[in-house]
Amino acid sequence: MKIESDRCCPCGSDLSYESCCKPWHDTGMAPDAEALMRSRYTAYVLNLEAYLLSTWHSSTRPSKLSLDNELAPQWLGLQIKHHEEDSDGISEVEFIARYRVNGRAHRLHESSRFVKEEGKWYYVDGEISDANT
């Protein structure tokens, strides 16, 4: 999928993709966990498997993703609910991502954990909340 340069970034910011998530996709160096979360959401929208895997912590990273399967979700929007970072390079981002599969709408409500190692943020894992929250 291609994003038109004058459109808002899929992550929900008011910025264009070129000014928002694309720099992190190009460098892999998001400045904080919330920016990484937003760029990872946008990577799912754009099917950027290599970026997703490279920003996934090695302790929990899968060997591959199946982003192009026939039941792949159509991503509809991201809402960041909360972002908290401690002084030890550990962060949590709570978000709701809306998506559709086979015409049926879903919500993913997750609190994701991130860690900063050698100056780079990584997604570690997440705890999914009840779908009705």
C-alpha positions in Angstrom: 0.0 0.0 0.0 1.2 3.5 -0.9 0.5 6.6 1.1 0.0 9.9 -0.7 2.4 12.5 0.6 -0.3 15.1 1.5 -2.4 12.6 3.5 -2.2 12.3 7.3 -0.2 9.5 8.6 -2.1 6.2 9.3 -1.0 6.4 13.0 -3.5 9.1 13.6 -1.3 12.1 14.0 -2.0 15.4 12.1 1.3 15.1 10.3 1.9 13.6 6.9 3.4 10.1 6.7 6.6 11.7 5.3 6.9 13.9 8.4 5.7 11.4 11.0 6.4 7.6 10.7 8.5 7.4 7.5 11.7 8.7 9.2 11.4 5.9 11.7 10.7 3.4 9.0 13.8 4.6 7.2 16.2 4.6 10.2 14.6 2.2 12.7 15.4 4.8 15.4 12.1 6.1 16.9 12.8 8.7 19.6 10.5 7.1 22.2 8.2 4.2 22.7 5.0 6.1 21.7 6.7 7.0 18.3 7.7 3.4 17.9 4.2 2.2 18.7 2.8 4.6 16.1 5.4 3.6 13.5 4.7 -0.1 14.1 1.0 0.5 13.6 1.7 2.3 10.4 4.1 -0.6 9.4 1.2 -3.0 9.8 -1.0 -0.8 7.6 1.8 -0.7 4.9 2.9 -4.4 5.3 6.4 -3.5 6.3 7.4 -6.8 7.8 11.1 -6.2 7.9 10.6 -3.0 10.0 8.2 -4.8 12.4 10.7 -7.6 12.9 13.7 -5.3 13.3 11.8 -3.3 16.0 10.7 -6.4 17.9 12.9 -7.4 20.8 14.9 -10.5 20.1 13.6 -12.3 23.3 10.0 -12.3 21.9 10.4 -11.8 18.1 8.7 -14.3 15.8 10.7 -15.7 12.9 8.3 -14.2 10.4 4.9 -12.6 10.1 2.1 -13.4 7.7 0.9 -9.9 6.7 -0.3 -10.8 3.2 -2.5 -13.7 4.0 -6.1 -13.7 2.8 -7.5 -12.9 6.3 -5.1 -9.9 6.8 -6.9 -7.1 8.6 -7.8 -3.8 7.1 -6.5 -1.3 9.6 -8.9 1.6 10.4 -7.3 3.7 13.1 -5.1 4.0 16.1 -5.8 5.8 19.4 -3.1 6.1 22.0 -4.7 6.0 25.5 -1.6 6.3 27.7 2.2 6.4 27.5 4.5 6.0 30.5 8.2 5.8 30.6 10.5 5.1 33.5 14.1 6.1 34.0 15.4 2.6 33.3 14.5 2.6 29.6 11.2 0.7 30.0 8.0 2.1 28.7 4.3 1.1 28.4 1.9 2.3 25.7 -1.8 1.6 26.0 -3.6 1.8 22.7 -6.7 0.8 20.8 -6.4 -0.2 17.2 -9.5 -0.6 15.1 -9.5 -3.0 12.1 -11.8 -5.1 9.9 -11.5 -8.7 8.8 -14.0 -10.1 6.2 -16.2 -7.0 6.7 -16.4 -7.4 10.5 -15.1 -4.6 12.7 -12.8 -5.4 15.7 -10.8 -3.5 18.3 -7.5 -4.5 19.8 -7.0 -2.9 23.2 -3.5 -3.6 24.3 -0.9 -2.3 26.9 2.4 -2.9 25.1 5.8 -3.0 26.8 8.9 -1.5 25.2 12.5 -1.5 26.2 15.4 0.8 25.2 18.7 -0.9 24.5 21.8 0.7 23.2 19.8 3.8 22.2 17.1 2.0 20.3 13.5 1.2 21.4 12.1 -2.3 20.9 8.6 -3.7 21.3 8.7 -6.6 23.8 5.2 -7.8 24.3 1.7 -6.7 25.2 -1.3 -7.5 27.4 -4.6 -7.6 25.5 -7.6 -6.2 27.4 -11.2 -7.4 27.0 -12.4 -6.5 23.5 -15.4 -4.7 24.9 -13.4 -2.1 26.9 
